[in-house]
């Protein structure tokens, strides 16, 4: 009898997208859905990206180098130098989005059955990436009451086993909005040295740090350069999610040679998108300043609205554009579905992402949701008003 692989059977479906059919049905009924469930920004992509593509006029659309277009690699190098990070040309490989960077990294460092430690709640697709690589995500539980910051060094060390290959962090955090301090990253560096493991930094949100906080990269921690892997993307930084251009960076030469073999096996990243992405290094500083101001304003709208809803528990997110909130409901997934199937105000409703899918520990996050504050101000105000009224109506059913 025909059968599928164990990997395919174990591969988790996206918890972020599982309620999409209910949203589609709501729209068919004439309901406007405010999407706070997914991190798709509405910020304009810099025109530089499209201009570069329009100016491309080669007679043949050829394969690019497996490492990536060298002009794009050099543009990433120029970008990192602005953050006081110096990568050589052979220390960067262009990937199909940040997702492929993480998948390739896991495949390079782990064998089937090996583990990677990740602070939970974490970006739900990490589970899928690990499954593709044959690895398992093991959680480092963090708490909303502590702003989702890391627990003690002793606790993290207690989770390390002989088959632990890495600690991976999203910084700033998706879905929590946590921004790790230099002290926290130094602690992780000490653990990596003591236990001879890698540190994977998913740093795609580094521009989005609020209230005067300073972003610290894993590359800023001295003495651990040989075990740091940076996974990055243009998706959020330039609001170019559909371009699918990312990179994996490391000063560990053996690691990068291994990544190159994976890059060669999938041939190359898309040539046209790499041409557009190369131009983005010339994006004006004013663009980032305006985007930063806009997201901080949106953060404040969502956070202040949540704090005014009776029974809601959350800490102010300090980075990225997400917040995890504990709601006064027993089952956040049922509530999120009900908002799409049974509740609206003047034919409008709000879609949120149930947070249980962002946890690896069974039972955690059952009464929590993730909100992405990626809509313009008036839409966010309307969405949060609908959410508040929806929570009240759901409790009083």
Buried (B, 14 or more C-beta within 10 A) or exposed (E): EEEEEEEEEEEEEBBBBBBBEBBEEBEEEEBBBBBBBBBBBEBEBBEBBEEBBEEEEEEEEEEBBBBBBBEBBBBBBEBBEEBEBEBEEEBBBBBBBBBBBBBBBBBBBBEEEBBBBBBBBBBBBBBBBBBBBBBBBBBBBBEBEEBBBBBEBEEBEEBBEEEBBBBBBBBBBBBBBBBBBEEBBBBBBBBBBEBEBBBBBBBBBBBBBBEEEEBBBBBBBEEBBBBBBBBBBBBBBBBBBEBBBBBBBBBBEEBBEBBBEBBEEEEBBBBBBBBBBBBBBEBEEEBBEEBBEBBBEBBBBBBEBBEEBEEBBBBBBBBBBBBBBBBBBEBBBEBBBBBBBEBBEEEBBBBBBBBBBBBBEEEBBBBBBBBBBBBEEEBBBBBBBBBBBBBEBBBEE
